[in-house]
Amino acid sequence: MNNKEILDNAPCGATHVDNFDLYWNIEDRDALCWQGKRKSWLSLSSDTEELRSLADIKRIVELEEQLQNIVASGYLPKIMEQRILQNLKGGAL
């Protein structure tokens, strides 16, 4: 999933997502994993170190949208536009 899809599919209460696209609610020392089929949070420990903050992902999506608006405005030199658009399609800058 891309960053936008991760945010769009996040259940209410999710704070993080792991590299398997499982959503987590992590507050203090408690870790709850979203079980989509059961529509509930289960207390589990995560063996993965690849948790991404949904707040960070949200900010990345906002910045990517702003960058696309800047490119669309024609403000940047053409060579920069091409590089930025190429990187946005690849999902990273």
Secondary structure, DSSP 8 states (H G I E B T S, - for coil): --HHHHHHH--TT--EE-TTS-EEEEETTEEEEEETTTTEEEE-----S--EEHHHHHHHHHHHHHHHHHHHTT-S-HHHHHHHHHHHHHT--
